[in-house]
Amino acid sequence: MSAIRGARERARMEVTAAIKDEARRQLAAEGAAKLSLRAVARELGMVSSALYRYFPSRDELLTALIVDAYDSVGEAAESAYRTAGPDPSAPAAHLTRWIAVACAVRDWALAHPHEYALIYGSPVPGYTAPQDTVGPASRVGLVLIAVVEDAHRTEGLALPPLAEELRPEAERLAADLAPGLPPAVVPPLVAAWSQLFGLLSFEIFGQFNRVVEAREIFFRHAVEELAHMVGLLGGGSRGSTGGSQSGTGTAGRARS
């Protein structure tokens, strides 16, 4: 009985994969707004009622594609974080790892432009992403936070100045997103995360055409500047600015 159940599960997985592969082909050809379950079923030689047993609606199929895309770029970022750089306790390693993570995300985006457009492009009319997408969507951001937390633990971080009017928001962001970091670091970290995808979107969607030619060099330089904005050091010890702010707020204490 278990063998029959296993065969059915494998068959279901194969059909599900085929449906998603065809849906991705349609995304590339027509865009997410025109994705149609009937069209997917027709291309696969299935009747629509059979496909509905796998994905009851277009929105459920879109959600599956979105989760897959977020997981795929998240895996690329996490792999770069695990493998990049020299001794992870050395201050210079954190800048190396930050750049490696950003470049891995860029490589993924260039290799999967239609999936990138699905998750970072224009919203799909009539579609609202469910809670299921939040965890996968957070993976790249969590990797960037991990790089900065590593730097903070090993004296590889110089805390940026924090304007008093921004302090309440910084403390809220730190408590919500990165309780292992001082509040001063978190606003520039959120800004760097958003600017990373701004750079990628300009490249993927053509805004850099006839503007930036040496794009890989430009990108690496830009993400290094973002790292310095956050406070990552290329070496040496924590700056004097960090020494005066490292104990600011409950959220600024390192996670035990």
C-alpha positions as CSV (number, residue, x, y, z in Angstrom):
1,M,0.0,0.0,0.0
2,S,2.8,2.4,0.9
3,A,4.4,1.7,-2.5
4,I,1.2,2.7,-4.3
5,R,1.0,5.9,-2.2
6,G,4.6,6.7,-2.9
7,A,4.0,6.2,-6.6
8,R,1.0,8.5,-6.5
9,E,3.0,11.2,-4.6
10,R,5.8,11.0,-7.1
11,A,3.3,11.3,-10.0
12,R,1.7,14.3,-8.3
13,M,5.0,16.0,-7.8
14,E,5.9,15.4,-11.5
15,V,2.6,16.9,-12.7
16,T,2.9,19.8,-10.3
17,A,6.4,20.5,-11.6
18,A,5.3,20.3,-15.2
19,I,2.4,22.7,-14.5
20,K,4.8,25.2,-12.9
21,D,7.3,24.9,-15.7
22,E,4.6,25.6,-18.3
23,A,3.4,28.5,-16.2
24,R,6.9,30.0,-16.2
25,R,7.1,29.7,-19.9
26,Q,3.9,31.6,-20.2
27,L,5.2,34.3,-17.8
28,A,8.2,34.7,-20.1
29,A,6.0,35.0,-23.2
30,E,2.9,36.8,-21.9
31,G,3.6,38.2,-18.5
32,A,2.0,37.4,-15.1
33,A,-1.2,39.4,-15.8
34,K,-2.1,37.0,-18.7
35,L,-1.3,33.8,-16.9
36,S,-4.2,31.4,-17.5
37,L,-4.9,28.0,-16.0
38,R,-6.8,27.0,-19.2
39,A,-3.9,27.9,-21.3
40,V,-1.5,26.0,-19.1
41,A,-3.8,22.9,-19.2
42,R,-4.1,23.2,-23.0
43,E,-0.3,23.3,-23.5
44,L,0.1,20.2,-21.3
45,G,-2.7,18.3,-23.0
46,M,-4.8,18.3,-19.8
47,V,-8.4,19.1,-19.3
48,S,-8.9,22.2,-17.1
49,S,-10.8,20.2,-14.4
50,A,-7.7,18.0,-14.0
51,L,-5.4,20.9,-13.5
52,Y,-7.7,22.4,-10.9
53,R,-7.0,19.4,-8.7
54,Y,-3.4,20.7,-8.4
55,F,-4.1,24.5,-8.4
56,P,-7.7,25.4,-7.8
57,S,-7.2,29.0,-9.0
58,R,-4.8,31.2,-11.0
59,D,-3.9,33.0,-7.7
60,E,-2.8,29.7,-6.1
61,L,-0.6,28.9,-9.1
62,L,0.9,32.5,-9.0
63,T,1.6,32.1,-5.3
64,A,3.4,28.8,-5.9
65,L,5.6,30.5,-8.6
66,I,6.3,33.5,-6.3
67,V,7.3,31.3,-3.4
68,D,9.6,29.2,-5.7
69,A,11.2,32.4,-7.0
70,Y,11.8,33.8,-3.5
71,D,13.2,30.5,-2.3
72,S,15.4,30.2,-5.3
73,V,17.0,33.7,-4.9
74,G,17.1,33.1,-1.2
75,E,19.0,29.9,-1.6
76,A,21.5,31.7,-3.9
77,A,22.1,34.4,-1.2
78,E,22.4,31.8,1.6
79,S,24.9,29.7,-0.4
80,A,27.1,32.8,-1.0
81,Y,26.9,33.6,2.6
82,R,28.1,30.1,3.6
83,T,30.9,29.9,1.2
84,A,32.3,33.4,0.6
85,G,35.2,35.0,2.3
86,P,38.2,34.0,4.4
87,D,38.0,33.4,8.1
88,P,34.5,34.4,9.1
89,S,35.7,35.9,12.3
90,A,38.1,38.4,10.5
91,P,36.7,41.9,10.0
92,A,37.6,41.8,6.3
93,A,35.5,38.8,5.7
94,H,32.3,40.6,6.3
95,L,32.7,43.0,3.4
96,T,33.8,40.2,1.2
97,R,30.7,38.2,2.2
98,W,28.3,41.2,1.7
99,I,29.6,41.7,-1.8
100,A,29.4,38.0,-2.6
101,V,25.8,37.8,-1.4
102,A,24.8,40.8,-3.5
103,C,26.6,39.4,-6.6
104,A,24.9,36.0,-6.1
105,V,21.5,37.8,-6.1
106,R,22.5,39.7,-9.2
107,D,23.6,36.5,-11.0
108,W,20.2,34.9,-10.1
109,A,18.3,37.9,-11.4
110,L,20.2,37.9,-14.7
111,A,19.6,34.2,-15.1
112,H,15.9,34.4,-14.2
113,P,14.6,37.8,-15.4
114,H,11.0,36.8,-15.7
115,E,10.9,35.3,-12.2
116,Y,12.6,38.5,-10.9
117,A,10.0,40.5,-12.6
118,L,7.3,38.4,-11.0
119,I,8.5,39.1,-7.4
120,Y,10.1,42.6,-7.8
121,G,8.3,44.1,-10.8
122,S,4.8,45.6,-11.1
123,P,2.0,44.1,-9.0
124,V,-0.2,41.6,-10.8
125,P,-3.7,43.1,-11.3
126,G,-6.2,41.4,-9.1
127,Y,-3.7,39.4,-7.1
128,T,-2.9,39.9,-3.4
129,A,0.0,37.9,-2.1
130,P,-0.9,35.7,0.9
131,Q,1.0,35.3,4.2
132,D,2.7,32.2,2.7
133,T,5.0,34.5,0.7
134,V,6.3,36.5,3.6
135,G,8.9,33.9,4.9
136,P,10.4,33.2,1.5
137,A,10.4,36.9,0.6
138,S,12.5,37.6,3.8
139,R,15.4,35.2,3.0
140,V,17.7,37.7,1.2
141,G,17.1,40.3,3.8
142,L,17.8,37.9,6.6
143,V,21.1,37.0,4.9
144,L,22.1,40.7,4.8
145,I,21.2,41.0,8.5
146,A,23.3,37.9,9.3
147,V,26.4,39.4,7.6
148,V,26.0,42.6,9.7
149,E,25.4,40.7,12.9
150,D,28.5,38.7,12.3
151,A,30.5,41.9,11.8
152,H,29.0,43.4,15.0
153,R,30.1,40.4,17.0
154,T,33.6,40.5,15.7
155,E,34.4,44.2,15.9
156,G,34.0,44.6,12.1
157,L,31.2,47.2,12.3
158,A,31.4,51.0,12.8
159,L,28.1,52.3,13.9
160,P,26.7,55.1,11.7
161,P,25.3,58.2,13.3
162,L,21.7,58.2,14.3
163,A,19.6,61.3,14.0
164,E,17.5,61.8,17.1
165,E,14.2,62.2,15.2
166,L,14.9,58.8,13.6
167,R,15.7,57.0,16.9
168,P,12.1,55.8,17.7
169,E,11.8,54.3,14.2
170,A,15.3,52.8,14.4
171,E,14.5,51.2,17.7
172,R,11.2,49.8,16.3
173,L,12.9,48.5,13.2
174,A,15.7,46.9,15.3
175,A,13.2,45.2,17.6
176,D,11.2,43.9,14.7
177,L,13.9,42.9,12.2
178,A,17.3,42.6,13.9
179,P,17.2,42.4,17.7
180,G,20.9,41.5,17.6
181,L,21.9,44.8,16.2
182,P,22.1,48.3,17.6
183,P,19.3,50.6,16.4
184,A,21.7,52.9,14.6
185,V,22.6,50.2,12.1
186,V,19.1,49.1,11.1
187,P,17.8,52.2,9.1
188,P,20.9,52.2,6.8
189,L,20.6,48.4,6.5
190,V,17.0,48.6,5.4
191,A,18.0,51.4,2.9
192,A,20.9,49.3,1.6
193,W,18.5,46.3,1.1
194,S,16.1,48.5,-0.9
195,Q,18.9,50.1,-2.9
196,L,20.3,46.7,-3.8
197,F,17.1,45.7,-5.5
198,G,16.8,49.2,-7.0
199,L,20.1,48.6,-8.7
200,L,19.0,45.2,-9.9
201,S,15.7,46.5,-11.2
202,F,17.3,49.3,-13.2
203,E,19.6,46.7,-14.8
204,I,16.9,44.0,-15.4
205,F,14.2,46.4,-16.7
206,G,16.5,48.3,-19.0
207,Q,16.9,51.7,-17.2
208,F,20.7,51.3,-17.4
209,N,20.6,50.9,-21.2
210,R,22.9,53.5,-22.9
211,V,23.8,54.7,-19.4
212,V,26.0,52.1,-17.6
213,E,28.2,49.9,-19.7
214,A,30.5,48.2,-17.3
215,R,27.6,46.9,-15.2
216,E,29.3,44.2,-13.2
217,I,32.1,46.6,-12.1
218,F,29.5,49.3,-11.4
219,F,27.4,47.0,-9.4
220,R,30.2,45.7,-7.2
221,H,31.4,49.2,-6.5
222,A,27.8,50.3,-5.6
223,V,27.2,47.4,-3.2
224,E,30.5,48.1,-1.5
225,E,29.4,51.7,-1.0
226,L,26.2,50.3,0.5
227,A,28.2,48.1,2.9
228,H,30.2,51.1,4.1
229,M,27.0,53.0,4.6
230,V,25.8,50.3,6.9
231,G,29.1,50.4,8.7
232,L,30.9,47.2,7.5
233,L,34.7,47.6,7.7
234,G,37.2,46.2,5.3
235,G,39.5,45.5,8.2
236,G,40.7,47.1,11.4
237,S,38.6,47.7,14.5
238,R,35.3,49.3,15.3
239,G,35.3,53.0,14.8
240,S,35.0,55.6,17.6
241,T,31.4,56.4,16.5
242,G,30.4,52.8,17.3
243,G,32.0,52.9,20.7
244,S,29.7,55.8,21.8
245,Q,26.5,54.2,20.6
246,S,27.0,50.5,21.0
247,G,24.8,50.3,24.1
248,T,21.9,52.4,22.8
249,G,18.5,50.9,23.5
250,T,17.5,47.4,24.6
251,A,17.5,46.2,21.0
252,G,21.2,47.2,20.6
253,R,22.5,44.5,23.0
254,A,23.9,41.5,21.2
255,R,21.8,38.4,21.1
256,S,23.1,35.9,23.6
